[in-house]
Amino acid sequence: MEPRARAGKNVGKSNFSVSELSVLLFAHGDVFAPLPETVRVLDDILSDFIQGVAFEANRAAHHAGRQKIKAEDFQFAFRKNPTYLGKIQEVLEKKADIESARKIFKDNEGEFAKDVVDMVAEEDQSVRSKSGRGRGGGSTSGKGRVEEELLGEEDDDAEAEADILRKS
C-alpha cells in the first residue's frame, strides 16, 4: 500500500507546530501572526511534499534492493527538479567535508596528545633540574611557602604579586 494512502490517519491533525509554521511564514514575508487557515494549508502542503519525496526515495531504495533509504535515493527522487537536486548535492558535499575534517582531527588527535604529554614531561624534567629536587624528594621549609612559577615575568601582574606578599 502506498504510504500516502495510509497517511489518512493524520487528516485534520497538524504535523508541524503552529509556532514553527508562523515563523516560517514570517521569514518569507507574511505577517507575524498569520491566519489559522494559512497555517493549516502550509501544514498540509509541507506534509504532502515530505510524504511524496519520502515515497519516491523509498521506491528508489526498494528498486535497488534495499530496505533502508540512503541519501542517493533522495537525489534520485529530486532528479527532475534541478533546484532541489542542487540543494541536496550541496548538503551532501558539506557533510562529506565535515566527515573528512573529523577524520583528520581524530587521526591527529592521538599525535597531538602524545606531543603535549612529551612537552609536559620535558618541562617537568627542566623544573626538577633547576630546583635541584628529584621526584617526590625535597622539603618545604614552611607552611606558607609559595613556589615560583616558571612561566616568566611577562605574565606576572603587579597587583597579584602585591596580594601574595600581603597574604604571606
C-alpha positions as CSV (number, residue, x, y, z in Angstrom):
1,M,0.0,0.0,0.0
2,E,1.3,3.4,-0.9
3,P,2.4,5.5,2.2
4,R,0.4,8.4,1.1
5,A,-2.8,6.3,1.2
6,R,-2.0,5.3,4.8
7,A,-1.5,9.0,5.7
8,G,-5.3,9.4,6.1
9,K,-4.9,8.9,9.8
10,N,-3.5,12.4,10.2
11,V,-6.2,14.2,8.4
12,G,-7.3,17.2,10.4
13,K,-4.3,17.0,12.6
14,S,-1.3,19.2,12.1
15,N,2.1,17.6,11.7
16,F,4.0,20.8,12.5
17,S,3.6,23.2,15.4
18,V,1.8,26.5,14.7
19,S,4.8,28.5,16.1
20,E,7.2,26.8,13.6
21,L,4.9,27.4,10.7
22,S,4.3,31.0,11.8
23,V,8.0,31.7,12.0
24,L,8.5,30.1,8.6
25,L,5.7,32.3,7.1
26,F,7.1,35.4,8.7
27,A,10.5,34.7,7.4
28,H,9.1,34.6,3.9
29,G,7.2,37.8,4.2
30,D,3.9,37.1,5.9
31,V,2.6,38.9,9.0
32,F,3.9,37.8,12.4
33,A,0.6,36.2,13.4
34,P,-0.8,34.5,10.2
35,L,-4.4,33.3,9.8
36,P,-5.1,29.8,11.1
37,E,-6.2,28.8,7.6
38,T,-2.9,29.8,6.2
39,V,-1.0,27.8,8.8
40,R,-3.3,24.8,8.2
41,V,-2.8,24.9,4.4
42,L,1.0,25.3,4.8
43,D,1.0,22.3,7.1
44,D,-0.9,20.2,4.5
45,I,1.4,21.3,1.7
46,L,4.6,20.5,3.6
47,S,3.2,17.2,4.8
48,D,2.2,16.1,1.3
49,F,5.6,17.3,-0.1
50,I,7.6,15.4,2.6
51,Q,5.5,12.2,2.2
52,G,5.8,12.4,-1.6
53,V,9.5,12.7,-1.5
54,A,9.9,10.0,1.1
55,F,7.7,7.7,-1.0
56,E,9.8,8.3,-4.1
57,A,13.1,7.8,-2.2
58,N,11.6,4.6,-0.7
59,R,10.6,3.4,-4.2
60,A,14.2,4.0,-5.4
61,A,15.6,2.1,-2.5
62,H,13.2,-0.7,-3.0
63,H,14.1,-0.9,-6.7
64,A,17.8,-1.1,-5.7
65,G,17.0,-4.0,-3.4
66,R,17.5,-2.1,-0.1
67,Q,15.1,-1.7,2.8
68,K,16.8,1.4,4.1
69,I,16.8,4.8,2.3
70,K,20.1,6.4,1.5
71,A,20.9,9.9,0.5
72,E,21.3,8.8,-3.1
73,D,17.7,7.8,-3.1
74,F,16.7,11.3,-2.3
75,Q,19.0,12.5,-5.1
76,F,17.2,10.2,-7.4
77,A,13.8,11.4,-6.2
78,F,14.8,15.0,-6.9
79,R,16.4,14.3,-10.3
80,K,13.7,16.1,-12.2
81,N,13.9,19.3,-10.1
82,P,17.4,20.8,-10.5
83,T,16.9,23.4,-7.7
84,Y,16.2,20.7,-5.1
85,L,18.8,18.4,-6.5
86,G,21.4,21.2,-6.3
87,K,20.5,21.8,-2.6
88,I,20.7,18.1,-1.8
89,Q,24.1,17.8,-3.5
90,E,25.3,20.9,-1.6
91,V,24.3,19.4,1.7
92,L,25.9,16.1,0.8
93,E,29.2,17.9,-0.1
94,K,29.2,19.8,3.2
95,K,28.5,16.5,5.0
96,A,31.5,14.9,3.2
97,D,33.7,17.9,4.1
98,I,32.7,17.7,7.8
99,E,33.3,13.9,7.9
100,S,36.8,14.3,6.3
101,A,37.7,17.1,8.8
102,R,36.6,14.9,11.7
103,K,38.6,12.0,10.4
104,I,41.7,14.2,10.0
105,F,41.1,15.6,13.5
106,K,40.7,12.1,15.0
107,D,43.9,10.9,13.2
108,N,45.9,13.9,14.5
109,E,44.3,13.8,18.0
110,G,46.5,10.9,19.2
111,E,49.7,12.5,17.8
112,F,48.7,15.9,19.4
113,A,48.1,14.2,22.8
114,K,51.5,12.5,22.6
115,D,53.2,15.8,21.8
116,V,51.5,17.5,24.7
117,V,52.5,14.7,27.1
118,D,56.1,14.9,25.9
119,M,56.2,18.7,26.3
120,V,54.8,18.4,29.8
121,A,57.4,15.7,30.7
122,E,60.2,17.8,29.3
123,E,59.1,20.9,31.3
124,D,58.7,18.8,34.4
125,Q,62.3,17.5,34.0
126,S,63.6,21.0,33.5
127,V,61.8,22.2,36.6
128,R,63.3,19.4,38.7
129,S,66.8,20.0,37.4
130,K,66.5,23.8,38.1
131,S,65.1,23.3,41.6
132,G,67.6,20.6,42.4
133,R,65.0,18.2,43.6
134,G,64.1,14.9,42.2
135,R,60.7,13.2,42.0
136,G,59.0,13.1,45.4
137,G,62.1,14.4,47.2
138,G,62.8,17.8,48.6
139,S,61.5,19.6,51.5
140,T,59.4,22.6,52.1
141,S,60.7,25.0,54.7
142,G,57.4,26.4,55.9
143,K,53.6,26.1,55.7
144,G,53.0,29.3,53.7
145,R,55.8,28.9,51.2
146,V,54.8,29.9,47.7
147,E,56.6,28.2,44.8
148,E,57.7,30.3,41.9
149,E,56.1,29.9,38.5
150,L,58.4,29.1,35.6
151,L,56.3,31.0,33.1
152,G,58.5,34.0,33.0
153,E,58.0,37.6,34.2
154,E,56.0,38.8,31.2
155,D,52.8,37.2,32.6
156,D,53.2,38.5,36.1
157,D,50.8,41.1,37.4
158,A,52.0,43.7,39.8
159,E,48.7,43.7,41.8
160,A,48.7,39.9,42.1
161,E,52.3,39.9,43.4
162,A,51.4,42.5,46.0
163,D,48.4,40.4,47.1
164,I,50.6,37.4,47.5
165,L,53.2,39.3,49.5
166,R,50.4,40.7,51.8
167,K,49.0,37.3,52.5
168,S,52.3,35.7,53.4
